[in-house]
Amino acid sequence: MSRVAAIDCGTNSIRLLVADLEETDSGLVLTDVHREMRVVRLGEGVDATGSLQPAAIDRTWAALADYNAILRASGAIRVRMAATSATRDAANRQDFVSMVRSTLGQDPEVITGVEEAELSFRGAVADLDPAEGPFMVVDIGGGSTEMVVGSIVDGEVQLAGSVSMDIGCVRITERLLHGDPPTAHEIIQARAWAHDILLEGLKQLPVEQVRTLVPVSGTATTVAAAALGLSAYDPNLIHLSRIPVGKVKAAAHFFLGATRAHRAALGYMHSGRVDVIGGGALVLETLVDLVRERTAVDDIIVSEHDILDGLAMSLAWPRTN
């Protein structure tokens, strides 16, 4: 057993996982020591300007400095930090890399969309019954959405395809959903854009093989909290919850029709998701509809585990880069 740590810095949030990692006869086992998420909105304005804003880098630095203190006290022997969509897209991403190097003592890995998808899959399916595969894991982030299809065979992950698309809860909100709440015309435009982008992505995957749809990350878990009628966010109730398609659609309709003040008053709503959850739920609903046209899937299984867990699990083996 060894203590490892992973940091996932996306468009909307930066997250930390410190965990004990053990290799057993049945596979890798992660036991959480510390798990934390902060919304820093690193990707604010990137879709419009092409660059990371100084204030966004400063917010991320403040969170990362705190995370570094936690890491030093935890005794973690290996750390892997990944930066995703916002950093990939930014013309000034070297400013971010330099900040991370000076704060954490190592560079972040600006991973590709394909790498992001594969790591999300490995984290998401770890607690699922292999007999329910093939799986499609969907990670709706702030700036991008990753989809990956695969199975678990004799304890090993076998991937059949993955794709990354430039659509996420922050990007679609900043581009199209400006009203409070969004107008009917804005929602129609957003649905059309989401439909076209997601359809192109699905054409690159063997969707017809999929038996179980597994959405991960904040959009999916917040939709699950709404569908379950929770009064407060409870990851134990959300993890591996099975949500019927009708309740996914009802949650999306509710978030898109609610004002920011209404969404902020919800006991399960993280303050950093208040303004973008409607866009994220719209992307999830649109994707579910497209998958249902090609499969017998009639519900989703929401996982609290994702790329963060995949990053931690990858530290079971020595890295050569």
Residue pairs with C-beta under 8 A, 6 or more apart in sequence:
1 20
1 21
1 22
2 20
2 21
2 77
2 78
2 315
3 18
3 19
3 20
3 21
3 33
3 74
3 75
3 76
3 77
4 18
4 19
4 20
4 21
4 76
4 77
4 78
4 79
4 80
4 312
4 315
5 16
5 17
5 18
5 19
5 71
5 74
5 76
5 78
5 79
5 80
5 312
6 16
6 17
6 19
6 79
6 80
6 81
6 82
6 308
6 309
6 311
6 312
6 315
7 14
7 15
7 16
7 17
7 64
7 67
7 79
7 80
7 81
7 82
7 104
7 108
7 311
8 14
8 15
8 81
8 82
8 84
8 307
8 308
8 311
9 15
9 42
9 60
9 64
9 81
9 82
9 83
9 84
9 87
9 108
10 42
10 43
10 83
10 84
10 85
10 86
10 141
10 142
10 143
11 41
11 42
11 43
11 46
11 84
11 85
11 86
11 141
11 142
11 143
11 144
11 168
11 170
11 171
12 39
12 40
12 41
12 42
12 43
12 141
12 142
12 168
12 169
12 170
12 218
12 272
12 273
12 276
13 37
13 38
13 39
13 40
13 142
13 218
13 272
14 37
14 38
14 40
14 42
14 60
14 63
14 64
14 67
15 35
15 36
15 37
15 38
15 308
16 34
16 35
16 36
16 37
16 67
16 70
16 71
17 32
17 34
17 35
17 308
17 309
17 311
17 312
18 32
18 33
18 34
18 35
18 70
18 71
18 74
18 76
19 30
19 31
19 32
19 33
19 309
19 312
20 30
20 31
20 33
21 28
21 29
21 30
21 312
21 313
21 315
21 316
22 28
22 29
22 31
23 29
23 316
26 155
27 126
27 155
28 126
28 313
28 316
30 126
30 309
30 312
30 313
33 74
34 70
34 74
35 308
36 67
36 70
37 218
37 270
38 63
38 272
39 270
39 271
39 272
39 273
40 56
40 59
40 60
40 62
40 63
41 56
41 59
41 142
41 170
41 272
42 52
42 56
42 57
42 59
42 60
42 86
42 87
42 96
43 52
43 56
43 85
43 86
43 89
43 142
43 143
43 170
43 171
44 53
44 55
44 56
44 170
45 51
45 53
45 56
45 174
46 52
46 86
46 89
46 90
46 143
47 89
47 143
47 170
47 171
47 174
47 175
48 174
50 89
50 90
50 91
51 90
51 91
51 92
52 86
52 87
52 90
52 92
52 93
52 95
52 96
57 95
57 96
57 99
60 96
60 99
61 99
61 103
64 99
64 100
64 103
64 104
65 103
67 104
68 103
68 104
68 105
71 79
78 315
79 104
79 106
80 109
80 311
80 312
80 314
80 315
80 319
81 100
81 104
81 106
81 108
81 109
82 108
82 109
82 110
82 111
82 115
82 116
82 119
82 307
82 311
83 93
83 96
83 100
83 108
83 109
83 110
83 111
84 110
84 111
84 113
84 116
84 141
84 143
84 144
84 307
85 113
85 141
85 142
85 143
85 144
85 166
85 168
86 142
86 143
87 93
87 96
87 108
87 110
88 110
88 112
88 113
89 143
89 166
90 96
93 110
96 108
97 107
97 108
97 110
100 106
100 107
100 108
101 107
111 119
112 164
113 144
113 146
113 162
113 163
113 164
113 165
114 162
114 163
114 164
116 139
116 144
116 146
116 164
116 307
117 137
117 139
117 146
117 147
117 148
117 162
117 163
117 164
118 148
118 159
118 162
118 310
119 307
119 310
119 311
119 314
120 137
120 139
120 146
120 148
120 216
120 217
120 306
120 307
120 310
121 135
121 137
121 148
121 150
121 157
121 159
121 162
121 310
122 157
122 309
122 310
122 313
122 314
123 216
123 303
123 305
123 306
123 307
123 308
123 309
123 310
123 311
123 312
123 313
124 135
124 137
124 214
124 216
124 303
124 305
124 306
124 309
124 310
125 133
125 135
125 137
125 150
125 152
125 157
125 214
125 303
126 305
126 309
126 313
127 239
127 240
127 303
127 305
128 135
128 152
128 212
128 214
128 240
128 301
128 303
130 151
130 152
130 153
132 211
132 212
132 301
133 150
133 151
133 152
133 211
133 212
134 149
134 150
134 151
134 160
134 206
134 209
134 210
134 211
134 212
135 149
135 150
135 151
135 210
135 211
135 212
135 213
135 214
136 147
136 148
136 149
136 205
136 207
136 210
136 212
136 213
136 214
136 291
137 146
137 147
137 148
137 150
137 214
137 215
137 216
137 303
137 306
138 145
138 146
138 147
138 213
138 214
138 215
138 216
138 220
138 284
138 287
139 145
139 146
139 147
139 215
139 216
139 217
139 306
139 307
140 168
140 169
140 215
140 217
140 219
140 220
140 280
140 283
140 284
140 287
141 168
141 169
141 217
142 168
142 169
142 170
142 171
142 276
143 166
143 168
143 170
143 171
144 164
144 165
144 166
144 167
144 168
144 171
145 164
145 165
145 167
145 168
145 198
145 201
145 283
145 287
146 162
146 163
146 164
146 165
147 162
147 163
147 165
147 201
147 202
147 205
147 287
148 159
148 161
148 162
148 163
149 159
149 160
149 161
149 162
149 205
149 206
149 207
149 209
149 210
150 157
150 158
150 159
150 160
151 157
151 158
151 160
152 158
160 205
160 206
160 209
161 204
161 205
161 206
162 205
163 201
163 204
163 205
165 197
165 198
165 200
165 201
166 197
167 193
167 194
167 197
167 198
167 283
168 280
168 283
169 218
169 219
169 273
169 276
169 277
169 279
169 280
169 283
170 276
170 279
172 190
172 193
172 194
172 279
172 280
172 282
172 283
173 275
173 276
173 278
173 279
175 193
176 182
176 186
176 189
176 190
176 193
176 279
177 186
177 187
177 190
177 256
177 278
177 279
177 282
178 186
179 186
180 259
180 260
181 256
181 257
181 258
181 259
181 278
182 190
182 256
182 278
187 256
187 282
190 279
190 282
191 282
191 286
194 282
194 283
194 286
194 287
195 286
195 290
198 283
198 286
198 287
198 290
199 290
202 290
202 291
202 294
207 291
207 294
207 295
208 294
208 295
210 291
210 294
210 295
210 297
211 295
211 296
211 297
212 297
212 301
213 288
213 291
213 295
213 297
213 299
213 300
213 301
214 300
214 301
214 302
214 303
215 223
215 284
215 300
215 302
215 303
216 302
216 303
216 304
216 305
216 306
216 307
217 306
217 307
218 270
218 273
218 280
219 273
219 277
219 280
219 281
219 283
219 284
220 284
220 300
220 302
220 303
221 233
221 235
221 238
221 302
221 304
222 268
222 269
222 270
222 273
222 277
222 280
222 281
223 243
223 248
223 251
223 252
223 255
223 280
223 281
223 284
223 302
224 238
224 241
224 243
224 302
225 233
225 234
225 238
225 268
226 251
226 254
226 255
226 266
226 268
227 241
227 243
227 244
227 247
227 248
227 250
227 251
228 237
228 238
228 241
228 243
230 237
230 238
230 267
230 268
231 267
231 268
232 267
232 268
233 267
233 268
233 269
233 270
234 268
235 304
238 302
238 304
239 302
239 303
239 304
239 305
240 301
240 302
240 303
241 301
241 302
242 299
242 300
242 301
243 299
243 300
243 301
243 302
244 298
244 299
245 288
245 292
245 297
245 298
245 299
245 300
248 281
248 284
248 285
248 288
248 300
249 285
249 288
251 281
252 278
252 281
252 282
252 284
252 285
255 263
255 277
255 278
255 281
256 278
256 281
256 282
258 278
260 274
260 275
263 269
263 274
263 277
263 278
264 271
264 274
269 277
273 280
288 297
288 300
291 297
292 298
